[in-house]
Amino acid sequence: MSRFYQMSVEVSGHDSAKVVQIQEAAEGEWPFDDWFDSGENLTASGQANLSGGEGEEEFAERLSMAIWQANCGYCRVSVDATYLEDLPYETYELDESDYARLIQGKHDQDAGDTQDENHVDR
């Protein structure tokens, strides 16, 4: 079974001379793009599928091992895994009375009441 994820990685405490090797090793494990190197932290994210029954923790271990090997030693590797197939969301459905209210300019910009009868949490 394949599951769609956004993976973000942050690497710190790494050898600054090994940035290219770390990026290449990470990209060998996941399609990371848009790398940002602040000098202290190296970050990237990318979307793809976890498959073959691999879980999030197993992926983090596999990615960390690749980065540690590229770094030729330990560095801090933090992985944020976001499962994208079943994210919570909110649905708003406005009716004709809302149309009339909004068209007439009676909409209160400060009204952020999500308990409105037209608000549905998912």
C-alpha positions in Angstrom: 0.0 0.0 0.0 1.3 3.4 -0.9 0.7 6.5 1.2 1.2 10.1 0.1 3.4 12.3 2.4 5.1 15.6 2.7 8.5 15.1 4.3 10.5 17.9 5.7 14.0 17.5 7.0 16.2 19.8 9.1 19.9 18.9 9.5 22.1 20.8 12.0 25.5 20.2 13.6 26.8 18.8 10.3 30.1 19.3 8.6 29.6 22.5 6.5 32.1 21.0 3.9 29.7 18.1 3.4 26.5 20.0 2.4 26.4 18.9 -1.2 27.0 15.2 -0.1 24.2 15.5 2.5 21.8 16.9 0.0 22.6 14.2 -2.6 22.2 11.5 0.0 18.9 12.8 1.2 17.6 13.2 -2.4 18.6 9.6 -2.9 16.0 8.7 -0.2 13.2 11.2 -1.0 12.6 13.8 -3.7 13.6 16.8 -1.6 13.8 20.2 -3.3 14.3 23.8 -2.5 17.1 23.3 -0.1 17.8 26.2 2.3 21.2 26.5 4.0 21.3 29.1 6.8 24.8 28.1 7.7 23.7 26.3 10.9 20.6 24.5 9.5 20.0 22.7 6.3 16.4 22.3 5.4 14.2 20.9 2.6 10.9 19.3 1.9 9.3 17.2 -0.8 6.2 15.1 -1.5 6.1 11.5 -2.5 4.7 8.1 -1.5 5.9 5.8 1.3 5.4 2.3 0.0 6.3 -1.3 0.7 4.8 -1.1 4.1 7.5 1.3 5.3 6.3 3.5 8.2 7.2 7.1 9.1 9.8 6.1 11.8 11.4 3.6 9.4 11.7 6.3 6.8 13.3 8.7 9.3 15.8 6.0 10.3 16.7 5.3 6.6 17.0 9.0 5.9 19.1 9.7 9.0 21.5 6.8 8.1 22.0 8.2 4.6 22.7 11.7 6.0 25.1 10.4 8.7 27.0 8.4 6.1 27.3 11.5 3.9 28.3 13.6 6.8 30.9 11.0 7.9 29.5 11.2 11.4 26.6 12.1 13.6 24.6 15.3 13.1 21.1 16.2 14.2 18.4 15.1 11.7 14.8 16.1 12.3 12.1 14.7 10.1 8.5 16.0 10.0 6.1 13.6 8.2 2.7 14.9 7.1 0.2 12.4 5.8 -1.5 14.2 2.9 -4.3 11.8 2.0 -6.7 12.6 4.9 -6.0 16.1 6.1 -8.6 17.8 8.2 -10.4 20.6 6.4 -13.4 23.0 6.8 -16.2 23.5 4.4 -18.2 26.7 4.1 -21.5 26.7 2.2 -23.2 30.1 1.9 -26.9 30.3 1.1 -29.1 33.0 -0.5 -29.5 34.9 2.7 -25.6 35.1 2.9 -25.6 36.3 -0.6 -28.0 39.1 0.1 -26.2 40.1 3.3 -22.8 40.2 1.6 -24.0 42.0 -1.5 -25.7 44.6 0.6 -22.4 45.2 2.5 -23.7 44.0 5.8 -20.8 41.6 6.3 -18.9 42.3 9.6 -15.2 41.9 8.8 -14.5 41.0 12.4 -17.1 38.2 12.5 -15.0 35.1 12.7 -17.6 33.0 14.4 -17.0 29.4 13.2 -20.1 28.2 15.0 -22.2 29.6 12.3 -24.9 27.3 10.9 -23.1 27.3 7.6 -19.8 26.1 9.0 -19.0 22.4 8.9 -15.9 20.9 10.5 -14.4 17.9 8.8 
